[in-house]
């Protein structure tokens, strides 16, 4: 059960979508509310935010004050100037007729100040039961509770969940009130939840030592059931087309044998069974092996919801002859630009002196200013919103139009305020970026939604502005999606090839305080988009790229560069001169790739120079001066 979170971690979420900033304790699933309404605070402009979540170790900065209750790990769940309603759940097998007792330990740091030992309105370790009369808003801001679904369902919003009393706990671990629930099912689902009322600067939850007790009772008679699984195991089913050759059959059998998984021809067999973790690998040996990917996805979503569908494409389409584009000649060989949430001291010196190939900003005026500082750069503008994933709910085309209008309205306002025309403003902007990091791994349905949204967004950009500006698509978090899912990105690759839109992958690499893993992990991390390109080329598409975020992301040494700690950057890995050495390797890798691939990569923007709350990634003007000196030689 991993009740104290001492095991490993995954990225498992309730929606199936993975996020670079969410690390979930092994065996658990993360969930959260996102967006509006906020019933207790209708004036909240942003609604509930998706929290960041990490499995933290018993090490600085989590020692003083102590953020681990017992053992060596706990869970940190937090938002920054945003509220959250979020938690973890796990399905547990039990004896029917038993009674479940569930509790745990938690505390909050709830503050607009930076003293980690004190919360606003609660300067000492204190706890208050929910409903205590006379509490201030600051004292009520955080509530922790645990709950049990006696039917073993995985819906955190279900009315069947029996929730315990809430408790406001601050500055030191205290017990969450116990909930006690009888059950007649073979499974229950346990929940632990953190709720925040008001958006303080630090809305940080620490959760540890979940206490699960099963009290045996009289076992009720077992109802007759045909085919109920004996245990809740993880199953993978290799689904073959009805017509295949002996060689193709043998290939599937060999793949299934590697993991001792199942091979067959029945979609119903692939989906059937009351199991928490079911994956179907659908094999394609030709474009017409099945009716369509959408038909397969819809079948499982309709009849066997919760089944993960992965399409395995085992055929090659001959690319159209003569589709290779003409080489792009860049005015610089410095492919390392800067990422600015806002423009910080001396920001323009890097543009004018080091002449990077790309720059990324978060405001129309900042984008215009950057392009004017160095017209040879690719000026990328990201419209920052609080819950990018929320745009994929409901009407995708309508939502893409609304998102595009955020850009259009700001462009018109900037033009009005600066007494110029929209056309003049657009002449200083190269790329309008779509929503951020919405492509996961092992979730084909969600990838299709994200890609469809990007395509609609591109349509609206070009319908309104023609070729004056391009769309930035596929702003995918590092390492996503899986190799088998890359063909799902083809619609965006096609638009890049045909319209000149860009693919904006986030190109991070791993490092620790001893070494960097940029070369070792290049095909899977920083250079992953170049692996996409091999697939895209096989279909005759040759996209152009920029990397909308890039740089070091810290990794624990024992992971050998495979796991990222999303809140820790270059400052956890040594001094800035050491960082510059790795940046130059990154730049030289792009130079080498461009030489063989028509110059189709415009480089990456280092995260970050001018940001909100990303102190471990931030660098200062002195660091920027060192970077400028180092990168001048590539001009």
N, C-alpha and C positions, 0 to 999 in steps of 0.2 A: 504493500500500500504506500510505502515511502511517506509515513506520516510526519517525519521531521525533516523531509526534503534533503536527506543526506545522499541520495542517489544522483544520477545524472540529470540532464535536462533535455527537453524537446522544444518544438515551437507549436505544439498542438493547441488549436483554438476552437471555440464552439462553431464558428463559421467555416472552419477548414482553411481559412486564409492565413498564411504565415507573414509575420512582420519582423523586420530586422531588430526592432527594439523589444521584442517579447520573447523571453526565455521562460519556459514553463517546467516546473519540477516533474521529473519522470513519473509517469502514472497518472498525472493530473491533466486537466483541460482548463484553459483560461476562457473567461467570458466577460462581457461588459456591455453596458448601454452606450449608445453613441448618438449625439445630436439632441434635438428638441422633441417634445416639450420638457420643461423643468417645472413640475407642478408647484413646488414650494418657492420658486424664484422665477416667475415669468419674465423678469427683466434681464435674465442672463442671456447675453447675445450669442453665445457659442453652444450652449447646451452641454450635455455630458461629453467628455473627451475620452478617447481611447488611451488607457494608461500605458506606461512602460512597465515592464515586469522583468525581474532578474532573480536568479538564484544566487545569493550573495554568500561569500565565504567569511569565516571568522578571521578577518584581517583588516588593517586600516583601509578605509576610514570608518569601519563598522565596529570598532572596539570601544570607542569613547565618544558618545554613550554606546553601551552595548546593544547591537541590533540582532544578535543571535540569542535565543532563549536557552537552548541546550544543543549539544552536539557541535558541528562545525559549519552548518549552513542554515539559512532561513530564506524567506521570500520577501523581496522588496517590491512593492506595487505603488506607483506614484504618478501624479500629474503635476504640471507646472503652470500656475495661474489658471487652472481648469479644474472643474469638479469631475469626480468619477463615481460610478456605481458598478463595481466589478468584483470578481472573485475567481475561485477555482472549484472544480468539481471532479469527482471520481466515482465510477460505478464499482460496487463491491459485492462479491458473492456472499450470501448469508444463508443460514438455515431457516426455512419457513417457520413462522411461529415464534421467532426470537424477538427480543426487544433491543433496539439500538440506542446507545447513549453516545452522544457526540459533543466534544468541546474542543478547545484549542487555546493558544495564547497569541496575543497581538498587542501592538501599541502604535500610536500615530505621532508623527512630527507635523504639526499643523500651525504654520507660521508665515508671516510676511517679513520676518527678520531672518538673520543667518546664524543665530545661536542654536546649534543642533540639540542642545540639552533642554530647550524651553519651547513650549508651544504658546501661541497667543491665548491669553486668558487663563492659561494653566502652566505656571512657571515651575511647578514641581511635579514629580510623578503622582498622578491622580487618576481615578476612574469614577464614573458615574453611571448608574443604571439608566437606560432609556426611560424617559417619562418622569425623571426626578424634577420636582418643581423648583423653579427659581434659577435654572441654568441659563447662562448667556449664550448667544449665538456661537461664540468662539468655543465654549465648552461643549456645545452640541454638534460641532462641525463634523466630527468623525463618529461613525457608528460601526461596530463590528458585530456580526452574528453568524451562527452556523445553522444549517438546515439539513433535513433528510427527506428525500423522495422515496416513500415506502414501496413504490412500484418500479424503481430502478430506471426511470426515464432520464434522458440527458437534456432536458429543457429547463434552463435556470429561471424561466419566467412562468413555469407551470404553477397552477393553483393547488396542485397536489402536494407541493413541498410543505413540510411542517417546519416552520422557522422557530428558533429559540428567541428569547428576549435579546434585545440589543444592548450594547454597552459602549460608552464613550471612554476610550483608554488612551492616555497620553504619557509620553516621555519614558515609560518603562513597561516591560511586559506584564500583563495581567491576564487572568483566565477569562475567556469568552463564556457567557452563561451556557450551561449544558442544555441540550434538547434531548428528549427521550421519546422514541417512536416505536410502536409495535409494527410488525410486518408479517405478511403472509406470502410474500414473493421470495424467489430465489436470489433476487438482486435488490439492492438499494443504491441510491446515489447520494453521496454526501457533498455538502456545499460549505464553503467558508467565504464570507462576503465582507467587503469594505465599502462604505457609503460616505460621500462627502457632500456637504450642503453648499459651501461657498468657496469660490476660487482663490484661495490663498496662494502665495508664492510657492510654499512647500506644502504639498498635499501628499505626504509620504506615509504608506502603511508598511508595517513589518509584521509578518505572520510566521508562526513556528509551532511545532509540537502539537499537531492535531491528534486528539485523543479519541480513539474509536473503540467502543466496548460492545460486544455482542453477548447478551444475556439469554441463555438458552431457555426456551419454553416448550410447551407441548407441541409436537410437530403435527400439523393438520394432515389429513389424508392427501396423498398426491393425486391431483386430477389426471385423468387419462390424457396423454398428449403424444402425438405422433411426430417424432423428429426433432424435439427440442434438444439443442446442444447440451451435451453432458457438462461441458465447461465453456466459459466465454473466452475462446482463443482467437488469435489473429489469423485470418485466412486470406490467401491470395489465390485467385483462380485465373488461369490463362485461357481466354476464350478464343477459339479458333473459328475461322469461316467454315461454312459447310463444305466448300470445295477447296481442297488443298492437295498438293503433291506429297509424295512420301518424304521428299527432302524437307519440305516445309513442316510437315508433321514432326519429323525427327528434330528439327531445330527448336520447335516449341517444347517438345519433351525434354530436350537437353537443358533449356532454360528453366523449366519447371523443376527438374531434378536438382538443380543447384541449391534451391531453397526448400526442397521437398514440398512443393506446393502442388496444386491441383491443375489438371489439364482436361479440357472438354469442349463440347460444341453447343451447350445449352446456356443461353443467357439467363434463364430462370434458375438453373442450377448454380450459376455464378452469383446470383443475388440473394437466393433464399437463405434463411437462417437467422435466428435471433442472436446476432453477434455485434459487438461494439465496433470492431475493426475489420471491415471487409474491403478488399481491393480486387478489382477486375482489370486485368491487362488484356485489352482488345487488340488482336493481331490483324494487321493489314499487309497483304502481299501484293495488292494492286489497288488503284484508286477506287475500284468498284467491288472490293471485297465485302463491303457492307453498304447499306443504303446511304448513310452519311454519318459523320461524327455527331452531328446534332441529334439525329434520330437515336443513336446509341445512348447518348447522354440523357436525352429526354425519357427513354425507356426506364433506365435505372432510377432517375429522379422521381418518376411517377410511381413505379411499382415496388422499388426496393430503395427507398430514401436512406441516405447515410452511406451508401456504397460508393467508394472512391473509384473513379474510372480513369484509367491511364491508357492512351492509345499508343501502340507500338507500330511504327511505320517501317516496314521491312521491304521497301522498294525505292527505287531512284527514278526520278523524273528527269529526262534529258533536258538540260536548260536550253532555251531558245538560242540559236546561233546569233552572234553579234550583239548580245545584250550587254556586254561589258561596257561600262561608261568610260568617257574620256578621263584621263588623269586630272585630278584637282591639284593646282599649284598653290601652295600656301605661302603667304608672305613672310613666314617665320617658321623656325623649327622648334620653337618653345611651345610645346603642347600642354603646358601646365598653367592653367588660369586659376582664378580665385572665385570662391563662392561667398557672396555677401547677402546676409539677411538685411543688413543695413550698411551704409558706407561709413567706414571707419578711418581714423587718422592716416593720412598718406596713402589711401587706397589707390589714388590715381598714378602715383609714382611707379608702381609696378607695371601698369599699362603703358605708360609713356616710355619707360626705360627698358623693361624686359620684353615688351611687345608679345604677350601671350596670344595664342590662337583662339581662345575662348574665355568668356567671362559670364557669370550668372548672378543676377540680382533679383530682388523681390518687389520692386516698384517700377512703374513706368518711367518716372523721372530719373531714377537711378540707372536704368538701362540706357536711356538716351545719353546721360552724362558719361557712362562708360564707353559707349560707342564713339562719342565725340572725342574722348581722351585718346583713343587709339582706333581709328576707323577700320584697321585691318583685322580686328578681333571679331569673333562670332558672338553677338550680344544676345544672351538667352534671358528671358524673363519668366520667372515662376510666380504665379498668383497663389500666395499661401492661404490655405483654408484649414480649418481646425480638424475636420474629419473627412479625409479624402475617400475612405471606403464607403461613406454614406452616399456618395454620388452614384454608386452602383446598385442602389436599392430602387426598385420601381421602374419608371419610364426612362430607359437609358438615353434615348434620343432627346427627350425633353430635358433631362438633366444635363446632357452635354451642351445643349443650347444655353441653358441657364449659366453654366460654368463659362462658356465663351463670352457671354454678355458681361461677365465681371471684367474681362479684359477690355471689351469694346467701350464700356462706360468709363473706365479709367483712362483709356486713350483719348476719348472725347473731352473728358474733364481736363487732362493735362494740356491738350491742344488749346482749349478755351483759356485756361489760366496763363498760358505762355504766349497768347496772341499769335498762334500759328495754325496751320491746317493739319487735319488728320494725316494727310499724305506726307507732310513733312515729318511728323512724329514717327510714322511708320518707317521712314527712310533710315531711322536710327535704331530700329529694332529688327533683329533677324529671326528670332524664334519665340513663339508663345507656347509655354509648356502645359501639357495635360496634367491630370491629377497624379499624385505622388505615390509610388510604391504600392500598387494594388494588384500586382501579379504574384501569386504564391507558387508553391510547389505541391504536387500531388492533389490538385483540385482543378480538374479540367473545366468544370462548369464555371468556376469563378474566373479562371483565366480567359475564357471565352467572353464573359461579361466585360472584363477589363479591356480586352482588345476591341470589342465592339464599341465601347464608350470612346476609346481613343480614335477610332475610325470616324465616328459621328463628329467628334470634336474637330478633326481635320477637315471634314466637309464644311462645317460652319466657318472655320478660319478662311478657307479658300473661297467660299461663296461670298463672304463679306469683303475680303481684302485681296482676292486674286492671288498673284504670286509675289505681292509686296512683302509678305512675311510667311514663314513656314511654321508648321506645328511640330512640337517636341513630343514624341510618343514613346511608349515603353520605358518609362522612368522606373525601372525595375530594381528592387533591392538586391544587394550583392548575393550572388550564388543561385538566384532563381531564374527560370523554373528548372525542373529536371530535364535531362537530355531528351527523354521521350516526349516531353511537352513542348519543346521548342517549335515544332511545326504549327502549333496553335497560334504562334506570333506572326505567322506569314501574312495575314491581311495588313498589318502595320508595315512589314518589310516591303510589301507591294506598293503601299502609298509613298514610302520613302523613295523607292526606285522611280516611281512614275511622277510624283509631285515635287520631289526634293525635300520632303519632310525629314525630320531627324529621329533617330533612336537614341534615347538619353539614359542608358543604363548607368547604375551607380557602382563605380569601379573602385571598391576598397580592397586593401590587402592586409593580411594579418602580420602582427609583430608582437614581441614581448620585450622585456628589458634586457634580453641577451642577444636576440637576433631578429631579423625580418624574414618573412616567408613569401616575399613578392614573387620571386622566380618559381619557387616550389609550388605555390598555389595559383600561378598565373592562369592556367586554363579554366579553373573553377571559380576564381574570385575576380581579381582585377581585370583579367583579360577574357572573362567569360563571354562577353558580347562577340568577340572574335570567333568563338566556337559557334555561336548562333550563325555567324556569317557563312560558315561552311554549309549549313543547312539551307540558308536563304539562297546562296549561289546555286545550289543544286536545283532550285526551282526557277532559276533565271533572274533572281532579284539581287541587286547590289546596293544596299542601303548606305546612307551616310550616317555617321555617329558623332555625338559628343557625349561625354560622361558627366552627368549633371552633379554628381558628388564623387569625390575620390579622396584617397589618403589612407593613413594608417588607422586600423581599428585593433585595439588590444586583444590579445588572446592569452589564455592561461598556458604556461609553458608545457604542461602535461598533455595538452591537446595537439601539440605539434603543428600548430597553425590551422587547425580545422574548425575551431569554434571561436566566434567573435563575442566580445563583451561590448554591446552597442553603446554604452555610456562612457567608454574609455578610449581615448585616442592617443596621439603621439606622445603626450606628456607622461603617459604611463610607461613609455618605452625608451626613455633617454632624452638627450638634449636635442636642440633644433639642428645643429650641424649634422648629427646622426640621421635625423629625418631628411635633411637635404640630400644625403647620399642615396637614400631609397627613392626620393623623388626623381633624381636623375636617372636611376635605373628605369623607373616608370616611363619617363620621357623618352629614353632611348628605345624602349620596347615599342612605343607607338611609332617612333621614327622608322624602325625596322619594318613594322607591319605596313605602314603607309607606302613604303618603297615597293612592296609586292602587291598592294591592293588599291591601286589608283588614288592613293592619298585620301581615302574616304573617312578617315577619323580626324576630327577637329580638336581632339585632346580632351582633358578632363579638368574640372574645377575643384581645387583643394577645399575641403570642408575643415575650417571655415575662418574667414577674416571679417568679423562683425556678425555676431550671432546672439540668440536669446537662450541662455542657459546651457550652452555646450562648452563649458570652460575647459574641459580636458582636451578638446580639439582646437581651441582658439589659440592664435598666436598674436604677438604684439608688434608694434612698429619696428622694434629692433630686429626681431626675427624676419620681418618682411624685407628689411634692408639686406640681410644676409641672403635671402632667397632671390632678391632682385640681382644681386651681384653674381650669384651662381648661375642664374638662367640667362643672363645677358649674352653669354657666349653662343647660345643657340639662335640668336637673332640673325 
